[in-house]
Amino acid sequence: MTEITKSITYLKEYRELKDALEKGKTPALAVGLSAIHKAHLAAALGLDTGRPVLVLTDDDSAAARFSADLQGFAEKNVLQLPARDLVMVDVVGVSRGYEQKRLAVLDALPGARFAVASVQAALQRTLPPAAQDLRRIIQAELAGAMALPASD
């Protein structure tokens, strides 16, 4: 932990919050702090306790800013879960980049120390890993079946 990140651990309020977290009084809400100070607090708590930290923000742009701030204090990789773009109409082309990034982050989430997500991203439904594996198997089977030449 860097000296800047460690500096917050000397505050009485930090110690009270850390004690509450260690007693299982979660989730915790920090109000009255600017975003940079919340990132400082989250990094110190995550590094000091060794527990994973999930931060929820109001939107994806705030999540991106908070993720960058948190990474600066924590000096660890911070996962940012993007919201899925919902397409409600028939369109010619749709980028699946956000969906792929979302699935990659969800796959890495169990081993992550720090993660940031907007409320919208956190509440969006996603297939559980077992269903995703089943979907991959079905897609592979269908692709194999389609590749077979038609019989005469």
C-alpha positions as CSV (number, residue, x, y, z in Angstrom):
1,M,0.0,0.0,0.0
2,T,1.4,3.4,-1.0
3,E,1.9,6.1,1.6
4,I,-0.9,8.2,0.1
5,T,-3.3,5.3,0.2
6,K,-2.2,4.4,3.7
7,S,-2.7,8.0,5.0
8,I,-6.4,7.6,5.3
9,T,-6.0,4.6,7.7
10,Y,-5.0,6.9,10.5
11,L,-8.4,8.6,10.7
12,K,-10.9,7.6,13.4
13,E,-13.7,7.4,10.9
14,Y,-11.8,5.0,8.8
15,R,-11.1,2.7,11.7
16,E,-14.8,2.8,12.7
17,L,-15.8,1.8,9.2
18,K,-13.2,-0.9,9.0
19,D,-14.4,-2.3,12.3
20,A,-18.0,-2.4,11.1
21,L,-17.0,-4.2,7.9
22,E,-14.9,-6.7,9.8
23,K,-18.0,-7.4,12.0
24,G,-20.0,-8.2,8.9
25,K,-22.0,-5.0,8.9
26,T,-22.2,-4.7,5.1
27,P,-22.9,-3.1,2.7
28,A,-21.4,0.2,3.7
29,L,-22.4,3.7,2.4
30,A,-20.0,6.6,2.4
31,V,-21.7,10.0,2.1
32,G,-20.3,13.5,2.2
33,L,-17.1,12.6,0.4
34,S,-16.1,13.7,-3.1
35,A,-15.5,10.9,-5.6
36,I,-11.8,11.0,-5.3
37,H,-12.0,10.6,-1.5
38,K,-14.4,7.7,-1.9
39,A,-11.9,6.0,-4.3
40,H,-9.2,6.6,-1.7
41,L,-11.4,5.1,1.0
42,A,-12.3,2.1,-1.1
43,A,-8.7,1.4,-2.1
44,A,-7.5,1.6,1.5
45,L,-10.3,-0.7,2.8
46,G,-9.7,-3.3,0.1
47,L,-5.9,-3.3,0.6
48,D,-6.1,-3.2,4.4
49,T,-8.7,-5.9,4.8
50,G,-7.8,-8.1,1.9
51,R,-11.5,-8.3,1.0
52,P,-13.0,-7.7,-2.4
53,V,-14.6,-4.3,-3.0
54,L,-17.6,-3.5,-5.2
55,V,-18.4,0.1,-5.8
56,L,-21.8,1.1,-7.3
57,T,-22.1,4.4,-9.2
58,D,-25.1,6.3,-10.7
59,D,-24.1,5.8,-14.3
60,D,-21.4,4.3,-16.6
61,S,-19.4,7.5,-17.1
62,A,-19.2,7.9,-13.3
63,A,-18.1,4.2,-13.1
64,A,-15.3,4.9,-15.7
65,R,-14.0,7.9,-13.7
66,F,-14.2,6.1,-10.4
67,S,-12.5,3.0,-11.8
68,A,-9.6,5.2,-13.0
69,D,-9.3,6.9,-9.6
70,L,-9.5,3.7,-7.7
71,Q,-6.8,2.1,-9.8
72,G,-4.5,5.0,-9.1
73,F,-4.9,4.5,-5.3
74,A,-5.0,0.7,-5.3
75,E,-2.3,0.1,-7.9
76,K,-4.2,-3.1,-8.7
77,N,-6.4,-4.0,-11.7
78,V,-9.9,-2.6,-11.3
79,L,-12.7,-4.3,-13.2
80,Q,-15.4,-2.1,-14.6
81,L,-18.7,-3.8,-15.5
82,P,-20.3,-2.1,-18.4
83,A,-24.1,-1.9,-18.9
84,R,-25.5,-4.0,-21.8
85,D,-26.9,-2.0,-24.7
86,L,-30.5,-3.0,-25.2
87,V,-31.6,-3.1,-28.8
88,M,-35.4,-3.1,-29.0
89,V,-35.7,-2.7,-32.8
90,D,-34.6,-4.7,-35.8
91,V,-31.4,-3.2,-37.1
92,V,-29.0,-4.2,-39.8
93,G,-25.8,-4.2,-37.7
94,V,-25.3,-4.2,-33.9
95,S,-22.0,-4.0,-32.2
96,R,-21.6,-6.8,-29.6
97,G,-18.4,-5.2,-28.1
98,Y,-20.1,-4.2,-24.9
99,E,-21.7,-7.6,-24.5
100,Q,-18.3,-9.3,-25.0
101,K,-16.6,-7.0,-22.5
102,R,-19.4,-7.5,-20.0
103,L,-19.1,-11.3,-20.3
104,A,-15.3,-11.1,-19.9
105,V,-15.7,-8.9,-16.8
106,L,-18.3,-11.2,-15.3
107,D,-16.0,-14.2,-15.9
108,A,-13.1,-12.4,-14.1
109,L,-15.3,-11.1,-11.3
110,P,-14.9,-14.0,-8.8
111,G,-11.1,-13.4,-8.5
112,A,-11.2,-9.6,-8.6
113,R,-10.1,-7.4,-5.7
114,F,-11.8,-4.3,-7.0
115,A,-14.8,-3.9,-9.2
116,V,-16.9,-0.8,-10.2
117,A,-20.3,-0.9,-11.9
118,S,-23.2,1.5,-12.5
119,V,-26.5,0.5,-10.8
120,Q,-27.9,-0.2,-14.3
121,A,-25.0,-2.6,-15.1
122,A,-25.3,-4.3,-11.8
123,L,-29.0,-4.9,-12.1
124,Q,-29.0,-6.3,-15.7
125,R,-29.7,-10.0,-16.0
126,T,-27.0,-12.2,-17.4
127,L,-27.0,-15.9,-18.1
128,P,-25.3,-17.9,-15.3
129,P,-22.0,-19.6,-16.2
130,A,-23.6,-23.1,-16.5
131,A,-26.1,-21.7,-19.0
132,Q,-23.4,-20.0,-21.0
133,D,-21.4,-23.2,-21.2
134,L,-24.5,-25.0,-22.5
135,R,-25.1,-22.2,-25.0
136,R,-21.5,-22.6,-26.3
137,I,-22.0,-26.3,-26.7
138,I,-25.2,-25.9,-28.6
139,Q,-23.7,-23.3,-30.8
140,A,-20.7,-25.5,-31.6
141,E,-23.0,-28.4,-32.4
142,L,-25.2,-26.3,-34.6
143,A,-22.1,-24.9,-36.4
144,G,-20.9,-28.5,-36.9
145,A,-24.2,-29.6,-38.2
146,M,-24.4,-26.7,-40.6
147,A,-20.9,-27.4,-41.9
148,L,-21.9,-31.0,-43.0
149,P,-22.5,-31.4,-46.7
150,A,-26.1,-32.2,-47.7
151,S,-26.7,-35.8,-48.5
152,D,-27.7,-36.8,-52.0
